Amino acid sequence: MLITNIEYIPNREIKEHFGVVSGSTVRAKHVGRDIMAGFKNVFGGELKGYTELLSESREEAMARMVEQAESLGANAILNVRFSTSSVAAGAAELYVYGTAVRI
């Protein structure tokens, strides 16, 4: 599966357009990570626990989007974008979407 954030793949022709595909995951903060984040807020530095959480969330959301595109018969996803939103206190959604095509 080719995945890109641009609207086309150079030197490739779009044969079929399947429309928008997406994937998302909602994750909650972990108490242990919150404690460490509190220390980092005082002393400064990267919040590695949250960095890992966001990385895992992006991977999971991307996998769900790819699964949806494959089920449609696509072999590429163009114009991919990420979005986040707060859905509850201490929980956030990571959402990814793009256009499924066959090239």
WOKA-V583849 format. One record per backbone hydrogen bond with DSSP energy under -1.0 kcal/mol. NH is the residue of the N-H (numbers start at 1). CO is the residue of the C=O. If there is no record, write none. Layout:
nh,co
NH,CO
NH,CO
This chain:
nh,co
2,75
4,77
12,9
15,102
16,102
18,100
21,98
23,96
25,94
27,92
29,90
34,30
35,31
36,32
37,33
38,34
39,35
40,36
41,37
42,38
43,39
44,40
48,46
51,47
52,48
53,49
54,50
55,51
56,52
57,53
58,54
59,55
60,56
61,57
62,58
63,59
64,60
65,61
66,62
67,63
68,64
69,65
70,66
71,67
73,70
74,69
75,101
76,101
77,2
78,99
79,6
80,4
81,97
83,95
85,93
87,91
88,91
91,88
92,27
93,85
94,25
95,83
96,23
97,81
98,21
99,78
100,19
101,76
102,16
